[in-house]
Amino acid sequence: MLRFTSYLVESLEFLTEETGKESDAKGKLRELNLGKYLNGGKHMDSYRAQGKEPMEVAHGHNTTAFGDNYTSSVRYAEHETNSKMHARHILNHLQDHGYGKVKRAVWTSQPADHKSETGVDDTNNSADNILTMNKQHARNRKKFDKIALSIKTGHNKVNYSNPGLAALAVRSGANLSQHTKQHADLVSKLLPAGAGSPHDRYKALRDSPKKTDQALAAQIKQSSVDLNRRVSNSFRQGLALKKSDELKQIIKDEIAPATHLKHLVSREITDEKTGRTIAHKIYDLHGHVDDYLNHFQDLHIKPSDATSVAVHGMFQHPTDANHPLNGKVMPIATWAISAGGKPTNASPRGAVNLTSEDTKKINWHHTRRSELHEYDHQGKIVKQH
């Protein structure tokens, strides 16, 4: 019988592996469809090679998500309707905040696309789409010809960033690469040579009817879990040496690094069981993160042996001295360290969220800079700042 912790590890590996393609297809479709309706109903421009342009990629992902005859699918029709509605929300938001109308929408999901579209080599600009507007910003008279737009969809917390091992080392000041050799050597020793990727060969061992093969796969998997834990512990120890203001800046740099473009987030919140939209939020990324962090004091790291690393802080509402959560210690940001469901991977990554951003009874967007619009499933505005 599996211990519960082993069950969780195996379940996570299976879910990451089996649902990855479907999740990727749906995520890409949301980027492409929203961009299409922001672009006046025409597929976005791009810098992709022929055969990989938005219309062709959308066709492939629609086929994966909804079947060969997807245009006849009820789920496809619902997806299109949602995309049209959310695009309308974004267009209204842009108009309401003085940015004008969209002249052009470009798919910029690859790093080189941003420089191609803007002429600026900005490694911090990781938005899915870039919109070209037709007027100046009304409030501060700075010209925002182009606006970056990130598309987030799902029922879980928003995954804002996926730093690799080198980036995690820079944030923490810890030597994380010291942990990788042991696992890489074991994988090289135990994994049989042959065709296919290391992960495919690992799965062949895992799914083999031979107990000896299964035992080798189990060793590799356990070594991967141990690697993630060693990396997490070193990352945690590095962050624990940081002062409160330093931790706050690390969170800003991780989730909302400075860029040359204004950066908006379109977040669709879905029901976990049905997958249908519950709410749609649009907000300025940098304003949102600033507002969120301004609610916390005394940022610190708690001791733990988990493979996720959380920054905690004491809640203190900036304008409400009587808020019921004042004085409560809460998790602020979490880095979940994993190999991405591939136990042969010797270079784990982080998945970073703002852990308490969905806490009820708190309106993080208390300044106009955050520019929040929130709609319910019927398209009615429920919050506006």
Secondary structure as UniProt FT lines:
FT   HELIX           4..38
FT   TURN            39..41
FT   TURN            50..51
FT   HELIX           54..66
FT   TURN            68..69
FT   HELIX           70..72
FT   HELIX           74..96
FT   TURN            97..98
FT   STRAND          102..107
FT   HELIX           111..118
FT   TURN            123..124
FT   STRAND          129..133
FT   TURN            138..140
FT   STRAND          146..154
FT   HELIX           165..172
FT   HELIX           177..179
FT   HELIX           180..190
FT   HELIX           198..206
FT   HELIX           211..240
FT   HELIX           244..255
FT   STRAND          262..270
FT   TURN            272..274
FT   STRAND          277..284
FT   HELIX           285..293
FT   TURN            294..295
FT   STRAND          296..301
FT   STRAND          308..315
FT   TURN            321..322
FT   TURN            324..327
FT   STRAND          329..338
FT   TURN            340..341
FT   TURN            343..344
FT   STRAND          349..354
FT   TURN            355..358
FT   TURN            360..361
FT   HELIX           368..370
FT   STRAND          373..376
FT   TURN            377..378
FT   STRAND          381..384
//
